[in-house]
Amino acid sequence: MTGIADTAAILEAARVLKREGNLPGAADLLGKALPQDPGNADIALALADVLVALERQPAALGIVDLLLQHRPDHLLAMVAKARLLLLIGYNAEAADLARHCSQVQPERADIWALLAAAAHADGRIDEARLAAKQALHRDPGNAAALGTLGHLAAERGDAAKARDFYRKALALKPKDARLHYMLGLANLLLGDLPEGWAGYAWRHQVKPPFTAHFGCGLPDWPGIPLLPGQRLLVWGEQGLGDEILFASLLPELLKRQRDALLYCEPRLVPLFARSFPDIEVVGRHDGFDPAAHGLTHQVSSADLGGLFRARITDFPWHDGYLRADPARVAHYRAKYEAMLPPAMRETGFILGIAWRSGNPALGHYKSGGLADFAPLLERPDCLCVTLQYGDTAAERAAMARPPYHDVEVDPLVAPDEQAAQIAALDGIVSTSNSAVHLAGALGKPGWVLLPAARGTQWYWGSQGDATPWYPSLRLLRAAVGEGPAAQLDRRLREIGTPPG
């Protein structure tokens, strides 16, 4: 057994190594000490904490599990395990364990706050709200509980209330990167762009990171023209839709910094290279060497918003900044026009439709079903073409009048081909997904079916039917309890004709 004095000395040495930034050294020290006394909770929990800092969460969970084998009723070990389960995405298991801990020690505000976070992540909204209130009843200054209440407010569409909770939480934990980031999203949703971009930039410091960083270790671009011989790496992040959205900032970037390279999702290379001939476009790949391209500074395309979109009036009107392949556009237009009844070729509509989002966190809230589009599918003056990625065969087979599925286009493989397809259409109607971003970036008319609260991305704003990012799109915001079918039916009654 490791004595109290020995434990204290080991922990102090580990703390010194952590202060010096030597996390591997601290992990090595604690890892060598633990086998001598596997039931030593102080050393085991300290080691788990260091492993989390090293982003080795599964290893940390293994250490805590080993401790619980020796001391199955150790409350701090159970709390640590619940935190780790939540961190690596085992939300239901985390909530179950946190709930048990709250019953063992009901006066601990931190356990209630943990239960609130886990229940929220597991979709147990009422339990999350009650647990957060229990935490604040015991400790009005519990930042984690305030943060969870902020998330819950944001998800029910009350961005102003969410902002209040995040501000209160940050007053208690001013260095919490995730809280800064969430406050940034709330401010962007509310149209407070300077504060919003400042908070949004904190996403790079959130641990564990939720988006990859492709800056290659280069210095941050200061936002001013670089010196001769210096070159800027601009890299995309988060997803196809986000890269398309932020590509709208490239023309302004190139007015300020002409020598630049765009490092993007490989599937977007043909489309971006055609649309932005003044910048070299390279698809992300292993072994990319920034020195071989003469790159000296870096910036994420998502961070260009803070430089070029400080006010709504900074958004230029555009009729599309992406350029589809003209030959492929003509090909699809001729094909689809030939499918319209002859009497409808002058007055009919060729519409693209999509009904699902693949976003792993929010897709469920943004999505509908093909049956929701029956008001369009049943119109004799409409040819509906599916833009939906993934396997839709069963859904199409269930429809009396299914949309046309073009086997030439696979959006998951070739967004450039889908861009040509969309450019050939009169307009689109879709839930919020990459097809909408392509349509807006191409300047095609479209209706975006948005959920009432949770699932509405910050760039759609919190109110109104327009977005400055895509002037050609109109936003259809659902009422509470309303789905895509009701939204679409309501819009068709109001307008009478589809977009186009």
N, C-alpha and C positions, 0 to 999 in steps of 0.2 A: 504494500500500500504506500502511496505517496503521502508524506506527511503534510500538515498544514503549511509549515514553513517552506517545504519544497514546492508545494503548489503555488504559494504566493510568489516565490522567486521565479518559477517558470512563467507564470502569467505576466509578471512585470517585465521579464525579458521579452516575451512575445509582444507586449504593448510597445516597448521601445522599438522593436523591429517594425511594427506597423506604423509608428510615428515617422520612422525614417523612410517609409515607403517600401520596405522589404517584406512584402506579403508572402512570397515563397519561403523566405527564411523563417517567418513566424509559423507558417504551416508546417515546415519541416521540424521545427523545435517542438511544437505541440504534438505533432504526429509521432515523434519518437518517445514522448513522455507518456502518451495515452496507453500503449500496450502494457506498460508497467502497472497501470491501475485503470482498467477499462471502465470501472464504475465511477470514476472521478468526474462528476458532472461539470465542475468548473472548467477543467481542461477540455472535456469533450465539447461543451457548448462554445468555448472560446475558439476551438479548432473549426467547428461548424461555421462560426461567424467569419473566420478568415477565409474559409473555402467559398463562402457566398461572395465575399469581396473579390475573390479570384474568378467569380462567375462559374464555379464548379458546384452548382446546386445539388445535382444527384449525389456527388460524393459527400456533401454536407448532410444530406438526408440519410445516407448510409451510416455516418458517424452517430447521428442522433438515434437511429434505430438500434444501433449496437448498445448505446447507453441505456435505452429503454429495455433491452433484454436483461440488463443487470439491475435496473431500477425502474420497473414497470409503472410505478405510481409517482414518478418524479414529475411534478407539475411543470416546472420550467422546461423540461425535456419535451413534454407533450405540447406545450405552447410553441416551442421551437419547431417541432415537427409540423404542427398546423401551419406555421408561417412558411415553412419550406414547401409543403404541399401546395399552398396557395401560389407560391412563387413559380413553381414549375407546372402549374395548370391543373392540378388535381383538386378542383374547386369543391366538389361535393364532399370528398374525404376531408378536406381542410375544414369545411363548415361543420361536419360531424364531430371532429376532434375538438374544435374550438367550442362547440356547444357543450360537450362533455366538460371541458375545462371551466366553462362559465358556471356550471352546476357545482363543480368542486370548490371553486373560489369565486363566489358571486360578487364580491366587493371589489374585484380588480377591474378597473376601467379599461386597461390595455387589452384584457381578454375579450371584453364586450366589443371593443373596437375591432379586434381581429375577427370576431364572429361576424360583425357587420360587413367587413371587407369580403370575407369568404362567402357569406350568404349573397351579397351583391354579385360577386363573380359567378355564383352558381344560379343566378336568376331568381333568387328568393327575395323579392323586393320588399315585401312587408316585414319579413324577419330582419332584413338588413336595416331598415329604418328603425325598427324597435330596438335592435341591438345598439345602434349608434346613439339613440336617445338614452339607453341605459348607461352607456359609456359616459355621455356628457352629464348625466345626473350625478355620477360619481366623481367626474373630473371635467368641469366645464372647459378646461383648457386642453382637452384631448384633440390634437391636430388630426389624427387618423380618422376619428369619428366625424369631425367636421368635413374632412375630405370626402368621406363616403356620402354624407348628406349632400355635398356639392355634386357628386356624380349622379345621385338619384334625382336631384333637381334638374340637372342638364338633360337627363334621359326622359323626363316628362315634359320637356320643352321650355322650362323656365330658366333660360340662360342667365338672366339678371340675378335670380336667387342663387344659382350655382356660383356666380361670380362673388357674391357676398360670402358664401361659405368658404370658398377658396382663399379669399383675402384674409378671413379670420384665421384659417389654418396656417397661412404663410406668416402671419404675424407671430405665430408660435414656433414655426419651423421655417425660417426664412431661406434656408439652403436646400429645401426639398425640391429636387428637379421636377418630379412628377407633378407636384402641386403647381409649380410655375407653368409647366406645359399645359395642364388642364385649365388654368386661369387664362392662358393665352388663347386656347380654343374657344372659351366662353366669350372673350373679348372679340375675337374674330367673328364669331357668330352674331354678336351684337353690333358689329360694324365699327368697333373701336380699333382701327387698324394699327396705329403705332404701338399701343399696349399689347395688342394681339400678337403682332410679329415678335415683339420682345419676349413674350412668354413662349411662343412657338419655337423659338431658337433653343430653348432649354431641352427640347426633345433629345438633343445629342448627348445630354448628360444623364438621361434616365437610365437606371440600372435595374434589371438587365435591359439592354437596348431593345427597342421594339422595331427598329429599322436599321438595316446595315449602313455603314459609313464607308464610302468609296473615295475618300479624300487622299488616300495613299500616304498619309503622314505629312503632306505638304502644308506649309503655312496658310492660314486663312487669308483670303483676298480682302484687302482693306476697302474695296469699293471704289477705288480710283484707278485711272489708267496705270498699268505697270510700266516699268522702265524698258527701254529697248533690250531685246534678248530674253526678256521674261515672258512666260506664257501661262495662261490660266486654264486649269482643269475645271470644267463644269460637269457635275455628276448628278444623275437622277436617283430618286429613292422612292420607296414605299409601294409603288404598284403602277401598272400601265396607266390608269386614269390620272394618277398624280403626276406622272412624268409628262403626260399630254397637257394637263392643266398648266403646269409651270413652264412648259415650252413656250407659252405665250409671252414670257418675259425675255426670251432670247433676242428679239430685235432690239430692245432697249439696251440690253447688256452689250451687244455688239457695237452700238454707237459709242459706248464708253470704253470698251476693251475689245479691240478688233482681233487680237491674236489669242484664240481660245480653241479648246477641244471639248466636244460634248461626249461624255462617257455615259452610255445609256443602256437600257434593256435591249439585248441583241435583236429582238423581234421588231423594234421600232427603227432600226438603222435605215432601211430603205425609205421609209416615210419621212424621217427627220432629215436625211441627206438631201432629198428632193426639195423639201420645204425650206431648208436653211442652207443654201449653197455657200454662204460666207463663213461657215464654221465646219471644221473637220469633225465627223461623227464616227465614233468607234463603239462597238458593242462590248459590254462587259465580258471579260474572260479571264481565266486563270493565267497568271504570268504577265499581266499587264505591267509594263515598265514605264513609269512616268518620265524618267530621265531620257529614255529613247525618243520621246516626243518633245523634249525640251520644256517640260512642264515645271513651273516653279511655285505656283500658288493654286489653291483650290477653293471652290465654293459649291454648295449644293444648289441646284436650281430652285429648290423650295425656299432657300434663304434669300433669293433675289426679291421676293415679295417685300421684305423689309426695306430694301433699297429703292424699289421702283413703284410701290403701291401703298404709300403712306396715307392717301386720301382716296375717296371714291372717284374724285375728279382725275386721279392719276390713271384710271383705267381707260385706255383708248377704245373707241368704237372700232370694231373690225367685222369684216364679212368672211372671216376665216383666215387662219394663219398656217394651216396645213394644206398641202397640195397632193391630191391623189394622182395616181398614174392616169393620164388622160385617155390612153388607149383602153385600159381596163374599165374606166368609167363608161366609155362609149359602148363597150361590149355588154356590160350589165344593163345599161339603159335600154339598148335594143332588145335584149332578151326579155326584160320585164314588160316593156311596152307591148311586145308581141303576145303576152299572156292576157292582156286586158281585152275584154270584148270590143269588137270594132266600134260599137256605138259609144264606148267609154274612153276611147283613146285621147280624145281632146279634153274631156272634163273629169276623167277619173283620177284617182290618187294611187300612187305606188308608195306604200308606207312600210318602214321597218319597225318591227316590234321586238321588245325584249322584256322579260318579266322577272328575272332573277339576278341577284348579286352574289358573287363568290367570296365577298369579304368575310374572313373567318370570324370576326368579332361582331359585325353589324349586319351581315348579309340576310339573316333571318328576318330582321325588322324592315329591311328595304325591299324585300321580295314579295312577289305575288305568284299567281299561277296563270297559265295560258288561258284558262277559262275566263279570267278577268277581262280579257280583250275581246270577248264575244261581241260587244257593240260595234267594234271595227270589223271583225272577221265576217259578220253577217251583212255588212253593207255591200250592195251590188256595185257601188262605184269605187270600191277599194280592192286593190291587190295587196295583201299583207305578206311581207317577206320576213321570215324569222332572222333576227340578228343574235339570238340567244346562243351563248357558248355552252358546251357540254351536251350530253345526250338528251334530246327532247323527243325521241321517237314515240314513247308511250303517251306523252301529253298530246302530241299531234294526232296520234291515232284515235284518241278519245274525242276529238272535235268533229262535229258534223261538217264544218268547213274549215279545215286546218290551214295555217299559213303555208306559203311556199318555202320549202327548205332547199337552199341552194348548196349542193354538194361541192361546188367549186370553192366555197369559202369556209375556212375553219378559223374563227377568231382567235382561238388559243394558240394557233401555229403561226398565222400570218396576219397581224393587224393591218398591214399595208393593203392586203387584198380586201379586208373588210372596209377599210377607208374608201377604196374605189367603189365598193358595193353601196356604201352609205351615200357617197357623192352622187350616185346614179339615181337615188330615191327623191321623191318630192319632200319627204320629211320622215321623222321617226316619233314613236311614242314608246316610252320605256321607263322602267324604274331606274334608280341611280346605279349605273354601272359603266364599264369602259366604253360601251357603244354610245352612251350619252356624251361622254367626253370627246369621242371622235366626231360625232355630229356637230357639237358646239364648236370644236376647233376647225371643222371644215366649213362652218357657216351655214349648215343646213337647218331649216326650221324643225323644231321638235318640242314635245311636251315631256316634262320630267315628272313622274309620279313620286312624290315624296311622302314619307310616313308622317304621322302627327307629331312625333317627338323623337324617341330613340331611333337612331339610324340615319338621321339627317346630318350629313357632313357639314362642317363649318363653312365651306365655300358656297353653300346654297343660302347662307344667311338664315335669319330667324323669321322673316316676314317678307311679304311682297311676292310678285310672280315673275320677277326678273333677277338675273345675276349679271354683275358687271364682267364676269369672266367670259361669258358666252352670250352675246347680245341676241343671237338667233333663237335661243331656248326660252320657253315659258315654263314656270314652275307651278305645278298643281299640288298644293299642300292639302293633305288629308285632314279632315276633322277627326276629333277623338273617336275611336271606334270605327272609322271609315277605312276601307281597303281600296286597292287599285280599281276594282270594278266600279265602285260608287264614284270615285274621283273622275274616272274616264266618262262615265255616263253623265255626270253633272256637267263636265266641260263640253261634251258634245251637245247637250241641251242648250248651254249658254251660247256657244259659238256656231253650232250647226254643221260646220265642216272640219275635217281633220287638218293638222298642220301641213302646209305645202304651198 
